[in-house]
Amino acid sequence: QLGDLFRVTHQCRLPVMPEPLVRAYEKAGTVWRGTGAISGYEAAPPKEGARRMPSALTMRGEHDFISEWSVGRWGEVLNTPFVRRRTMEGCGHHPLLEDGATYGEIIESYVS
C-alpha cells in the first residue's frame, strides 16, 4: 500500500498508471532500480576549460520525487548559463503522460 501511495503521489498521479509506463517499468533492469542505485551519486561540474553546452530545459512535476533543489543544481553541471526550468503543476515524475498538452506546449516553446 505504501508503494501505491508513493506512486500516486510522486511517480504518476493518474488513478491508473498508463499502459506504456506499466510496460516500461516491467522491463526495467536491475542495475538502476531503487534508491540504492543512485545512493552517493553526485553529478559534478565540468572540468575547467570544458566547452560550453547549448541551452537546456529541465522539467519536473510539482509532486515529483526529484526535488526543485536537485533540478536547480543541474545548471552547474550542464555548463551553460541558459537553463530553463519548468515545474508542471499537479504532476508527478511523468508529466508527459499526466498532462501531455501542457508538456507539448513547454517543449514547443523551448524549441521555437
Beta strands, then each sheet from edge to edge (+ up, - down):
strand 1: 56-61
strand 2: 83-88
sheet 1: 1+ 2+
end
